[in-house]
Amino acid sequence: MADNQQVTSFVVRFSPMGQEELPESKRWRIRVTHVQGQEEMTVSSMEELCELMEQILKRG
């Protein structure tokens, strides 16, 4: 096991928007916190969540 292993952690919270007329993909408010960077962002889809997490991981 490498001693210089990097750990990146995220906390992800899903909250319903409560608007049934919205498309299924936009019915959630998704708050993601990057633990090490203490950054908190809000997105509205799983696609946006994955893109955001990928960007943070690429930054290192």
PDB file of N, CA, C, O and CB in Angstrom:
ATOM      1  N   MET A   1       0.842  -1.193   0.000  1.00  0.00           N
ATOM      2  CA  MET A   1       0.000   0.000   0.000  1.00  0.00           C
ATOM      3  C   MET A   1       0.881   1.249   0.000  1.00  0.00           C
ATOM      4  O   MET A   1       1.813   1.353   0.798  1.00  0.00           O
ATOM      5  CB  MET A   1      -0.955   0.002   1.225  1.00  0.00           C
ATOM      6  N   ALA A   2       0.597   2.169  -0.869  1.00  0.00           N
ATOM      7  CA  ALA A   2       1.397   3.380  -1.000  1.00  0.00           C
ATOM      8  C   ALA A   2       1.143   4.325   0.167  1.00  0.00           C
ATOM      9  O   ALA A   2       0.008   4.490   0.614  1.00  0.00           O
ATOM     10  CB  ALA A   2       1.095   4.082  -2.325  1.00  0.00           C
ATOM     11  N   ASP A   3       2.223   4.944   0.654  1.00  0.00           N
ATOM     12  CA  ASP A   3       2.095   5.888   1.767  1.00  0.00           C
ATOM     13  C   ASP A   3       1.537   7.231   1.326  1.00  0.00           C
ATOM     14  O   ASP A   3       0.979   7.961   2.145  1.00  0.00           O
ATOM     15  CB  ASP A   3       3.438   6.092   2.430  1.00  0.00           C
ATOM     16  N   ASN A   4       1.673   7.573   0.054  1.00  0.00           N
ATOM     17  CA  ASN A   4       1.229   8.875  -0.429  1.00  0.00           C
ATOM     18  C   ASN A   4      -0.159   8.811  -1.071  1.00  0.00           C
ATOM     19  O   ASN A   4      -0.468   9.587  -1.975  1.00  0.00           O
ATOM     20  CB  ASN A   4       2.232   9.424  -1.426  1.00  0.00           C
ATOM     21  N   GLN A   5      -0.970   7.902  -0.605  1.00  0.00           N
ATOM     22  CA  GLN A   5      -2.315   7.733  -1.156  1.00  0.00           C
ATOM     23  C   GLN A   5      -3.168   8.958  -0.831  1.00  0.00           C
ATOM     24  O   GLN A   5      -3.220   9.395   0.319  1.00  0.00           O
ATOM     25  CB  GLN A   5      -2.980   6.445  -0.600  1.00  0.00           C
ATOM     26  N   GLN A   6      -3.830   9.507  -1.835  1.00  0.00           N
ATOM     27  CA  GLN A   6      -4.670  10.684  -1.663  1.00  0.00           C
ATOM     28  C   GLN A   6      -6.113  10.254  -1.452  1.00  0.00           C
ATOM     29  O   GLN A   6      -6.623   9.378  -2.151  1.00  0.00           O
ATOM     30  CB  GLN A   6      -4.555  11.628  -2.881  1.00  0.00           C
ATOM     31  N   VAL A   7      -6.757  10.877  -0.488  1.00  0.00           N
ATOM     32  CA  VAL A   7      -8.158  10.590  -0.204  1.00  0.00           C
ATOM     33  C   VAL A   7      -8.974  11.829  -0.541  1.00  0.00           C
ATOM     34  O   VAL A   7      -8.624  12.938  -0.138  1.00  0.00           O
ATOM     35  CB  VAL A   7      -8.365  10.167   1.286  1.00  0.00           C
ATOM     36  N   THR A   8     -10.046  11.640  -1.270  1.00  0.00           N
ATOM     37  CA  THR A   8     -10.970  12.722  -1.579  1.00  0.00           C
ATOM     38  C   THR A   8     -12.351  12.274  -1.146  1.00  0.00           C
ATOM     39  O   THR A   8     -12.818  11.204  -1.533  1.00  0.00           O
ATOM     40  CB  THR A   8     -10.941  13.096  -3.101  1.00  0.00           C
ATOM     41  N   SER A   9     -13.004  13.105  -0.335  1.00  0.00           N
ATOM     42  CA  SER A   9     -14.314  12.742   0.216  1.00  0.00           C
ATOM     43  C   SER A   9     -15.360  13.776  -0.166  1.00  0.00           C
ATOM     44  O   SER A   9     -15.081  14.972  -0.252  1.00  0.00           O
ATOM     45  CB  SER A   9     -14.243  12.602   1.746  1.00  0.00           C
ATOM     46  N   PHE A  10     -16.573  13.279  -0.392  1.00  0.00           N
ATOM     47  CA  PHE A  10     -17.705  14.135  -0.706  1.00  0.00           C
ATOM     48  C   PHE A  10     -18.871  13.760   0.199  1.00  0.00           C
ATOM     49  O   PHE A  10     -19.064  12.590   0.529  1.00  0.00           O
ATOM     50  CB  PHE A  10     -18.101  14.014  -2.202  1.00  0.00           C
ATOM     51  N   VAL A  11     -19.641  14.761   0.593  1.00  0.00           N
ATOM     52  CA  VAL A  11     -20.922  14.536   1.261  1.00  0.00           C
ATOM     53  C   VAL A  11     -21.981  15.008   0.274  1.00  0.00           C
ATOM     54  O   VAL A  11     -21.931  16.145  -0.195  1.00  0.00           O
ATOM     55  CB  VAL A  11     -21.023  15.302   2.664  1.00  0.00           C
ATOM     56  N   VAL A  12     -22.935  14.144  -0.042  1.00  0.00           N
ATOM     57  CA  VAL A  12     -23.969  14.469  -1.029  1.00  0.00           C
ATOM     58  C   VAL A  12     -25.324  14.355  -0.360  1.00  0.00           C
ATOM     59  O   VAL A  12     -25.646  13.327   0.236  1.00  0.00           O
ATOM     60  CB  VAL A  12     -23.884  13.533  -2.276  1.00  0.00           C
ATOM     61  N   ARG A  13     -26.137  15.434  -0.461  1.00  0.00           N
ATOM     62  CA  ARG A  13     -27.477  15.452   0.125  1.00  0.00           C
ATOM     63  C   ARG A  13     -28.500  15.750  -0.964  1.00  0.00           C
ATOM     64  O   ARG A  13     -28.353  16.701  -1.732  1.00  0.00           O
ATOM     65  CB  ARG A  13     -27.573  16.502   1.269  1.00  0.00           C
ATOM     66  N   PHE A  14     -29.526  14.930  -1.015  1.00  0.00           N
ATOM     67  CA  PHE A  14     -30.607  15.101  -1.984  1.00  0.00           C
ATOM     68  C   PHE A  14     -31.831  15.629  -1.247  1.00  0.00           C
ATOM     69  O   PHE A  14     -32.248  15.054  -0.242  1.00  0.00           O
ATOM     70  CB  PHE A  14     -30.930  13.756  -2.722  1.00  0.00           C
ATOM     71  N   SER A  15     -32.412  16.732  -1.748  1.00  0.00           N
ATOM     72  CA  SER A  15     -33.640  17.288  -1.177  1.00  0.00           C
ATOM     73  C   SER A  15     -34.659  17.445  -2.294  1.00  0.00           C
ATOM     74  O   SER A  15     -34.328  17.974  -3.355  1.00  0.00           O
ATOM     75  CB  SER A  15     -33.372  18.656  -0.467  1.00  0.00           C
ATOM     76  N   PRO A  16     -35.900  16.994  -2.080  1.00  0.00           N
ATOM     77  CA  PRO A  16     -36.913  17.147  -3.128  1.00  0.00           C
ATOM     78  C   PRO A  16     -37.259  18.612  -3.336  1.00  0.00           C
ATOM     79  O   PRO A  16     -37.331  19.384  -2.380  1.00  0.00           O
ATOM     80  CB  PRO A  16     -38.178  16.353  -2.777  1.00  0.00           C
ATOM     81  N   MET A  17     -37.472  18.989  -4.590  1.00  0.00           N
ATOM     82  CA  MET A  17     -37.852  20.361  -4.924  1.00  0.00           C
ATOM     83  C   MET A  17     -39.333  20.596  -4.658  1.00  0.00           C
ATOM     84  O   MET A  17     -39.757  21.733  -4.454  1.00  0.00           O
ATOM     85  CB  MET A  17     -37.526  20.667  -6.391  1.00  0.00           C
ATOM     86  N   GLY A  18     -40.125  19.517  -4.659  1.00  0.00           N
ATOM     87  CA  GLY A  18     -41.549  19.645  -4.384  1.00  0.00           C
ATOM     88  C   GLY A  18     -42.359  20.206  -5.535  1.00  0.00           C
ATOM     89  O   GLY A  18     -43.462  20.712  -5.331  1.00  0.00           O
ATOM     90  N   GLN A  19     -41.826  20.121  -6.737  1.00  0.00           N
ATOM     91  CA  GLN A  19     -42.527  20.646  -7.908  1.00  0.00           C
ATOM     92  C   GLN A  19     -42.732  19.509  -8.896  1.00  0.00           C
ATOM     93  O   GLN A  19     -41.843  19.192  -9.687  1.00  0.00           O
ATOM     94  CB  GLN A  19     -41.738  21.823  -8.564  1.00  0.00           C
ATOM     95  N   GLU A  20     -43.897  18.908  -8.846  1.00  0.00           N
ATOM     96  CA  GLU A  20     -44.193  17.740  -9.681  1.00  0.00           C
ATOM     97  C   GLU A  20     -44.182  18.051 -11.176  1.00  0.00           C
ATOM     98  O   GLU A  20     -44.003  17.148 -11.993  1.00  0.00           O
ATOM     99  CB  GLU A  20     -45.537  17.172  -9.301  1.00  0.00           C
ATOM    100  N   GLU A  21     -44.370  19.320 -11.541  1.00  0.00           N
ATOM    101  CA  GLU A  21     -44.407  19.662 -12.964  1.00  0.00           C
ATOM    102  C   GLU A  21     -43.009  19.681 -13.593  1.00  0.00           C
ATOM    103  O   GLU A  21     -42.883  19.718 -14.817  1.00  0.00           O
ATOM    104  CB  GLU A  21     -45.075  21.019 -13.155  1.00  0.00           C
ATOM    105  N   LEU A  22     -41.975  19.656 -12.775  1.00  0.00           N
ATOM    106  CA  LEU A  22     -40.611  19.628 -13.303  1.00  0.00           C
ATOM    107  C   LEU A  22     -40.298  18.246 -13.873  1.00  0.00           C
ATOM    108  O   LEU A  22     -40.857  17.247 -13.418  1.00  0.00           O
ATOM    109  CB  LEU A  22     -39.590  20.002 -12.202  1.00  0.00           C
ATOM    110  N   PRO A  23     -39.409  18.183 -14.865  1.00  0.00           N
ATOM    111  CA  PRO A  23     -38.983  16.871 -15.364  1.00  0.00           C
ATOM    112  C   PRO A  23     -38.337  16.073 -14.229  1.00  0.00           C
ATOM    113  O   PRO A  23     -37.774  16.650 -13.299  1.00  0.00           O
ATOM    114  CB  PRO A  23     -37.992  17.026 -16.555  1.00  0.00           C
ATOM    115  N   GLU A  24     -38.421  14.766 -14.313  1.00  0.00           N
ATOM    116  CA  GLU A  24     -37.875  13.890 -13.266  1.00  0.00           C
ATOM    117  C   GLU A  24     -36.437  14.251 -12.909  1.00  0.00           C
ATOM    118  O   GLU A  24     -36.063  14.235 -11.736  1.00  0.00           O
ATOM    119  CB  GLU A  24     -37.941  12.434 -13.714  1.00  0.00           C
ATOM    120  N   SER A  25     -35.634  14.574 -13.917  1.00  0.00           N
ATOM    121  CA  SER A  25     -34.216  14.860 -13.682  1.00  0.00           C
ATOM    122  C   SER A  25     -33.974  16.177 -12.951  1.00  0.00           C
ATOM    123  O   SER A  25     -32.865  16.409 -12.469  1.00  0.00           O
ATOM    124  CB  SER A  25     -33.483  14.882 -14.991  1.00  0.00           C
ATOM    125  N   LYS A  26     -34.985  17.047 -12.855  1.00  0.00           N
ATOM    126  CA  LYS A  26     -34.813  18.354 -12.206  1.00  0.00           C
ATOM    127  C   LYS A  26     -35.608  18.479 -10.909  1.00  0.00           C
ATOM    128  O   LYS A  26     -35.751  19.584 -10.385  1.00  0.00           O
ATOM    129  CB  LYS A  26     -35.226  19.460 -13.157  1.00  0.00           C
ATOM    130  N   ARG A  27     -36.124  17.382 -10.385  1.00  0.00           N
ATOM    131  CA  ARG A  27     -36.963  17.442  -9.185  1.00  0.00           C
ATOM    132  C   ARG A  27     -36.171  17.437  -7.885  1.00  0.00           C
ATOM    133  O   ARG A  27     -36.753  17.453  -6.800  1.00  0.00           O
ATOM    134  CB  ARG A  27     -37.918  16.290  -9.181  1.00  0.00           C
ATOM    135  N   TRP A  28     -34.864  17.413  -7.990  1.00  0.00           N
ATOM    136  CA  TRP A  28     -34.035  17.324  -6.798  1.00  0.00           C
ATOM    137  C   TRP A  28     -33.063  18.491  -6.702  1.00  0.00           C
ATOM    138  O   TRP A  28     -32.529  18.958  -7.708  1.00  0.00           O
ATOM    139  CB  TRP A  28     -33.275  16.014  -6.786  1.00  0.00           C
ATOM    140  N   ARG A  29     -32.847  18.947  -5.491  1.00  0.00           N
ATOM    141  CA  ARG A  29     -31.759  19.882  -5.197  1.00  0.00           C
ATOM    142  C   ARG A  29     -30.670  19.003  -4.586  1.00  0.00           C
ATOM    143  O   ARG A  29     -30.895  18.341  -3.573  1.00  0.00           O
ATOM    144  CB  ARG A  29     -32.214  21.090  -4.208  1.00  0.00           C
ATOM    145  N   ILE A  30     -29.515  18.999  -5.192  1.00  0.00           N
ATOM    146  CA  ILE A  30     -28.431  18.130  -4.755  1.00  0.00           C
ATOM    147  C   ILE A  30     -27.294  19.015  -4.250  1.00  0.00           C
ATOM    148  O   ILE A  30     -26.686  19.771  -5.008  1.00  0.00           O
ATOM    149  CB  ILE A  30     -27.950  17.188  -5.915  1.00  0.00           C
ATOM    150  N   ARG A  31     -27.026  18.901  -2.965  1.00  0.00           N
ATOM    151  CA  ARG A  31     -25.953  19.690  -2.368  1.00  0.00           C
ATOM    152  C   ARG A  31     -24.756  18.774  -2.149  1.00  0.00           C
ATOM    153  O   ARG A  31     -24.868  17.729  -1.509  1.00  0.00           O
ATOM    154  CB  ARG A  31     -26.410  20.354  -1.023  1.00  0.00           C
ATOM    155  N   VAL A  32     -23.622  19.176  -2.682  1.00  0.00           N
ATOM    156  CA  VAL A  32     -22.407  18.364  -2.567  1.00  0.00           C
ATOM    157  C   VAL A  32     -21.335  19.194  -1.869  1.00  0.00           C
ATOM    158  O   VAL A  32     -21.094  20.350  -2.216  1.00  0.00           O
ATOM    159  CB  VAL A  32     -21.912  17.878  -3.973  1.00  0.00           C
ATOM    160  N   THR A  33     -20.707  18.585  -0.892  1.00  0.00           N
ATOM    161  CA  THR A  33     -19.620  19.227  -0.165  1.00  0.00           C
ATOM    162  C   THR A  33     -18.342  18.441  -0.408  1.00  0.00           C
ATOM    163  O   THR A  33     -18.285  17.233  -0.177  1.00  0.00           O
ATOM    164  CB  THR A  33     -19.936  19.321   1.355  1.00  0.00           C
ATOM    165  N   HIS A  34     -17.317  19.143  -0.878  1.00  0.00           N
ATOM    166  CA  HIS A  34     -15.991  18.537  -1.001  1.00  0.00           C
ATOM    167  C   HIS A  34     -15.319  18.735   0.351  1.00  0.00           C
ATOM    168  O   HIS A  34     -14.983  19.858   0.729  1.00  0.00           O
ATOM    169  CB  HIS A  34     -15.137  19.178  -2.191  1.00  0.00           C
ATOM    170  N   VAL A  35     -15.128  17.651   1.066  1.00  0.00           N
ATOM    171  CA  VAL A  35     -14.687  17.712   2.460  1.00  0.00           C
ATOM    172  C   VAL A  35     -13.307  18.353   2.595  1.00  0.00           C
ATOM    173  O   VAL A  35     -13.133  19.263   3.406  1.00  0.00           O
ATOM    174  CB  VAL A  35     -14.666  16.315   3.064  1.00  0.00           C
ATOM    175  N   GLN A  36     -12.336  17.904   1.828  1.00  0.00           N
ATOM    176  CA  GLN A  36     -10.980  18.422   1.970  1.00  0.00           C
ATOM    177  C   GLN A  36     -10.888  19.903   1.600  1.00  0.00           C
ATOM    178  O   GLN A  36     -10.144  20.651   2.235  1.00  0.00           O
ATOM    179  CB  GLN A  36     -10.026  17.616   1.108  1.00  0.00           C
ATOM    180  N   GLY A  37     -11.626  20.330   0.592  1.00  0.00           N
ATOM    181  CA  GLY A  37     -11.587  21.720   0.157  1.00  0.00           C
ATOM    182  C   GLY A  37     -12.597  22.600   0.857  1.00  0.00           C
ATOM    183  O   GLY A  37     -12.588  23.818   0.677  1.00  0.00           O
ATOM    184  N   GLN A  38     -13.473  22.002   1.656  1.00  0.00           N
ATOM    185  CA  GLN A  38     -14.545  22.705   2.356  1.00  0.00           C
ATOM    186  C   GLN A  38     -15.364  23.565   1.395  1.00  0.00           C
ATOM    187  O   GLN A  38     -15.800  24.664   1.741  1.00  0.00           O
ATOM    188  CB  GLN A  38     -13.968  23.572   3.476  1.00  0.00           C
ATOM    189  N   GLU A  39     -15.564  23.045   0.182  1.00  0.00           N
ATOM    190  CA  GLU A  39     -16.381  23.725  -0.822  1.00  0.00           C
ATOM    191  C   GLU A  39     -17.765  23.105  -0.817  1.00  0.00           C
ATOM    192  O   GLU A  39     -17.907  21.888  -0.696  1.00  0.00           O
ATOM    193  CB  GLU A  39     -15.735  23.634  -2.238  1.00  0.00           C
ATOM    194  N   GLU A  40     -18.791  23.946  -0.949  1.00  0.00           N
ATOM    195  CA  GLU A  40     -20.159  23.429  -1.028  1.00  0.00           C
ATOM    196  C   GLU A  40     -20.837  24.029  -2.250  1.00  0.00           C
ATOM    197  O   GLU A  40     -20.829  25.244  -2.447  1.00  0.00           O
ATOM    198  CB  GLU A  40     -20.965  23.753   0.269  1.00  0.00           C
ATOM    199  N   MET A  41     -21.424  23.160  -3.067  1.00  0.00           N
ATOM    200  CA  MET A  41     -22.099  23.583  -4.285  1.00  0.00           C
ATOM    201  C   MET A  41     -23.446  22.898  -4.378  1.00  0.00           C
ATOM    202  O   MET A  41     -23.670  21.860  -3.755  1.00  0.00           O
ATOM    203  CB  MET A  41     -21.245  23.277  -5.527  1.00  0.00           C
ATOM    204  N   THR A  42     -24.350  23.486  -5.167  1.00  0.00           N
ATOM    205  CA  THR A  42     -25.664  22.899  -5.388  1.00  0.00           C
ATOM    206  C   THR A  42     -25.843  22.654  -6.880  1.00  0.00           C
ATOM    207  O   THR A  42     -25.558  23.521  -7.707  1.00  0.00           O
ATOM    208  CB  THR A  42     -26.792  23.817  -4.832  1.00  0.00           C
ATOM    209  N   VAL A  43     -26.323  21.455  -7.209  1.00  0.00           N
ATOM    210  CA  VAL A  43     -26.625  21.089  -8.592  1.00  0.00           C
ATOM    211  C   VAL A  43     -28.035  20.516  -8.625  1.00  0.00           C
ATOM    212  O   VAL A  43     -28.643  20.298  -7.577  1.00  0.00           O
ATOM    213  CB  VAL A  43     -25.579  20.059  -9.160  1.00  0.00           C
ATOM    214  N   SER A  44     -28.557  20.271  -9.825  1.00  0.00           N
ATOM    215  CA  SER A  44     -29.944  19.794  -9.913  1.00  0.00           C
ATOM    216  C   SER A  44     -30.094  18.469 -10.648  1.00  0.00           C
ATOM    217  O   SER A  44     -31.213  18.017 -10.889  1.00  0.00           O
ATOM    218  CB  SER A  44     -30.786  20.826 -10.596  1.00  0.00           C
ATOM    219  N   SER A  45     -28.970  17.840 -11.007  1.00  0.00           N
ATOM    220  CA  SER A  45     -29.082  16.544 -11.689  1.00  0.00           C
ATOM    221  C   SER A  45     -27.875  15.674 -11.355  1.00  0.00           C
ATOM    222  O   SER A  45     -26.823  16.161 -10.940  1.00  0.00           O
ATOM    223  CB  SER A  45     -29.201  16.738 -13.226  1.00  0.00           C
ATOM    224  N   MET A  46     -28.062  14.376 -11.549  1.00  0.00           N
ATOM    225  CA  MET A  46     -26.958  13.440 -11.332  1.00  0.00           C
ATOM    226  C   MET A  46     -25.819  13.709 -12.309  1.00  0.00           C
ATOM    227  O   MET A  46     -24.649  13.552 -11.962  1.00  0.00           O
ATOM    228  CB  MET A  46     -27.446  11.989 -11.475  1.00  0.00           C
ATOM    229  N   GLU A  47     -26.163  14.114 -13.530  1.00  0.00           N
ATOM    230  CA  GLU A  47     -25.139  14.415 -14.526  1.00  0.00           C
ATOM    231  C   GLU A  47     -24.263  15.566 -14.054  1.00  0.00           C
ATOM    232  O   GLU A  47     -23.037  15.499 -14.144  1.00  0.00           O
ATOM    233  CB  GLU A  47     -25.783  14.754 -15.881  1.00  0.00           C
ATOM    234  N   GLU A  48     -24.903  16.638 -13.544  1.00  0.00           N
ATOM    235  CA  GLU A  48     -24.148  17.779 -13.034  1.00  0.00           C
ATOM    236  C   GLU A  48     -23.297  17.374 -11.838  1.00  0.00           C
ATOM    237  O   GLU A  48     -22.159  17.822 -11.699  1.00  0.00           O
ATOM    238  CB  GLU A  48     -25.095  18.918 -12.646  1.00  0.00           C
ATOM    239  N   LEU A  49     -23.848  16.529 -10.979  1.00  0.00           N
ATOM    240  CA  LEU A  49     -23.111  16.055  -9.809  1.00  0.00           C
ATOM    241  C   LEU A  49     -21.847  15.319 -10.236  1.00  0.00           C
ATOM    242  O   LEU A  49     -20.762  15.588  -9.721  1.00  0.00           O
ATOM    243  CB  LEU A  49     -23.996  15.138  -8.946  1.00  0.00           C
ATOM    244  N   CYS A  50     -21.989  14.397 -11.170  1.00  0.00           N
ATOM    245  CA  CYS A  50     -20.834  13.622 -11.642  1.00  0.00           C
ATOM    246  C   CYS A  50     -19.790  14.515 -12.298  1.00  0.00           C
ATOM    247  O   CYS A  50     -18.593  14.324 -12.083  1.00  0.00           O
ATOM    248  CB  CYS A  50     -21.284  12.545 -12.628  1.00  0.00           C
ATOM    249  N   GLU A  51     -20.225  15.484 -13.094  1.00  0.00           N
ATOM    250  CA  GLU A  51     -19.299  16.411 -13.746  1.00  0.00           C
ATOM    251  C   GLU A  51     -18.532  17.224 -12.709  1.00  0.00           C
ATOM    252  O   GLU A  51     -17.319  17.398 -12.822  1.00  0.00           O
ATOM    253  CB  GLU A  51     -20.056  17.348 -14.702  1.00  0.00           C
ATOM    254  N   LEU A  52     -19.238  17.717 -11.704  1.00  0.00           N
ATOM    255  CA  LEU A  52     -18.613  18.517 -10.657  1.00  0.00           C
ATOM    256  C   LEU A  52     -17.575  17.697  -9.888  1.00  0.00           C
ATOM    257  O   LEU A  52     -16.458  18.157  -9.654  1.00  0.00           O
ATOM    258  CB  LEU A  52     -19.676  19.061  -9.696  1.00  0.00           C
ATOM    259  N   MET A  53     -17.954  16.493  -9.502  1.00  0.00           N
ATOM    260  CA  MET A  53     -17.032  15.641  -8.760  1.00  0.00           C
ATOM    261  C   MET A  53     -15.804  15.297  -9.608  1.00  0.00           C
ATOM    262  O   MET A  53     -14.685  15.250  -9.097  1.00  0.00           O
ATOM    263  CB  MET A  53     -17.742  14.356  -8.304  1.00  0.00           C
ATOM    264  N   GLU A  54     -16.018  15.060 -10.889  1.00  0.00           N
ATOM    265  CA  GLU A  54     -14.903  14.762 -11.790  1.00  0.00           C
ATOM    266  C   GLU A  54     -13.946  15.950 -11.889  1.00  0.00           C
ATOM    267  O   GLU A  54     -12.729  15.767 -11.880  1.00  0.00           O
ATOM    268  CB  GLU A  54     -15.427  14.388 -13.186  1.00  0.00           C
ATOM    269  N   GLN A  55     -14.491  17.168 -11.984  1.00  0.00           N
ATOM    270  CA  GLN A  55     -13.657  18.373 -12.042  1.00  0.00           C
ATOM    271  C   GLN A  55     -12.802  18.500 -10.785  1.00  0.00           C
ATOM    272  O   GLN A  55     -11.612  18.805 -10.860  1.00  0.00           O
ATOM    273  CB  GLN A  55     -14.533  19.629 -12.215  1.00  0.00           C
ATOM    274  N   ILE A  56     -13.417  18.263  -9.636  1.00  0.00           N
ATOM    275  CA  ILE A  56     -12.687  18.369  -8.368  1.00  0.00           C
ATOM    276  C   ILE A  56     -11.598  17.308  -8.290  1.00  0.00           C
ATOM    277  O   ILE A  56     -10.487  17.590  -7.842  1.00  0.00           O
ATOM    278  CB  ILE A  56     -13.650  18.230  -7.173  1.00  0.00           C
ATOM    279  N   LEU A  57     -11.907  16.097  -8.721  1.00  0.00           N
ATOM    280  CA  LEU A  57     -10.912  15.020  -8.693  1.00  0.00           C
ATOM    281  C   LEU A  57      -9.730  15.316  -9.619  1.00  0.00           C
ATOM    282  O   LEU A  57      -8.590  14.988  -9.291  1.00  0.00           O
ATOM    283  CB  LEU A  57     -11.562  13.693  -9.089  1.00  0.00           C
ATOM    284  N   LYS A  58      -9.996  15.931 -10.768  1.00  0.00           N
ATOM    285  CA  LYS A  58      -8.923  16.270 -11.704  1.00  0.00           C
ATOM    286  C   LYS A  58      -8.000  17.344 -11.142  1.00  0.00           C
ATOM    287  O   LYS A  58      -6.809  17.369 -11.450  1.00  0.00           O
ATOM    288  CB  LYS A  58      -9.508  16.737 -13.029  1.00  0.00           C
ATOM    289  N   ARG A  59      -8.558  18.239 -10.310  1.00  0.00           N
ATOM    290  CA  ARG A  59      -7.742  19.291  -9.688  1.00  0.00           C
ATOM    291  C   ARG A  59      -6.721  18.702  -8.727  1.00  0.00           C
ATOM    292  O   ARG A  59      -5.637  19.251  -8.528  1.00  0.00           O
ATOM    293  CB  ARG A  59      -8.633  20.293  -8.949  1.00  0.00           C
ATOM    294  N   GLY A  60      -7.093  17.573  -8.138  1.00  0.00           N
ATOM    295  CA  GLY A  60      -6.195  16.902  -7.198  1.00  0.00           C
ATOM    296  C   GLY A  60      -6.210  17.475  -5.884  1.00  0.00           C
ATOM    297  O   GLY A  60      -5.498  17.003  -4.997  1.00  0.00           O
TER     298      GLY A  60
END
